[in-house]
Amino acid sequence: MTRIFFLGLGHMGGAMAANLVKAGFDVDGFDPNPAMLARAADTGVIALDTADGFATADVVMSSLPGPVQVASVGLEDDGLLEIVRPGTTWIDLSTNDLETARRLATHAAGKYVTLIDAPVSGGPEGAAAGTLSVYIGGPAEAVQKHWSIFEAIGATIDHLGDHGAGYVAKIAQVTLCYTQTITLIEALMLGVKGGVAPAKMLELIQNSAGSSYVADTYGPEIVAGTYDPSFSIHLAAKDMRLAMEMAASVGADLPFMARVAERYAETERRYGSAAPHLLAAQITETDNGHIFHEEQS
Ligand code: NAD
């Protein structure tokens, strides 16, 4: 049986590692956060207190906050690419950028390590249910060989091309969720300013041609002022920053998306990295003098 070493057992990684255990894989795991490590141990992951488990794995999987952590894990002198056995496959599930992907590929060349990028969509609920969408880039033979790993974590699985193709698809796809969030906030505000109660305005949107997953999932959190603490503004702002970097690198002119990226960056500046992503709404609420959750009738 394939021995997996799983690095990064946070909201997404912890749930994915648990599903790999359920599917019958031997999974060692590490996370520098002791609470995450303990939670993973409760699901059957063998919790290690260092990342040295790289050395004995057949497959290393990582679900890390972003490019900085992926580069640090992979490229440092004592990093993954130096330690793993020749023939190991590294599947990175993080939302990462193309520049880091290129640096990893250059460094991996000649080390007999196969790189697969497999970022995901579906949030912590999809990760827990094993129903994520998985966007895969990497050599076809290796992707096929490890298909059962992808089936253990995802329901919609697409192999899109060479290494990096998954990161591209993930970044392009995720921008829509954020642009819809900002436009939802503004549509709510327009109605509220005109005299419609926030909860009623949301209900009208949910039953209109503008209905969406974002309206159904994030709308109630915005209107209630709970702002969805399960996903931090740091990750949202990172996703939009990666999108704008990718737009520059491929030559795409996306002025509306640039405004959305700036709104997420401003939310992180105002409220701090650990704040919930939907605090983006509070900027609009404050600027317009209407705090939705204070206006419930
Ligand atoms: P998270 O912050 O909950 O988890 C990341 C984990 O990585 C943390 O537990 C942290 O302690 C750990 N970590 C940091 N540096 C590490 C290192 N050097 N070695 C080992 N572990 C390290 O984040 P998350 O929500 O689980 O997201 C993980 C990735 O999945 C991100 O790239 C994110 O953009 C992406 N993603 C998240 C969601 C979501 O809804 N949360 C959805 C799709 C994709």
Residues whose N, C-alpha, C, O or C-beta is under 5 A from the ligand:
A	BS01	NAD	L7 G8 L9 G10 H11 M12 G13 F30 D31 P32 N33 M36 S63 L64 P65 G66 Q69 L93 S94 T95 V120 S121 G122 G123 P124 S230 F231 L235
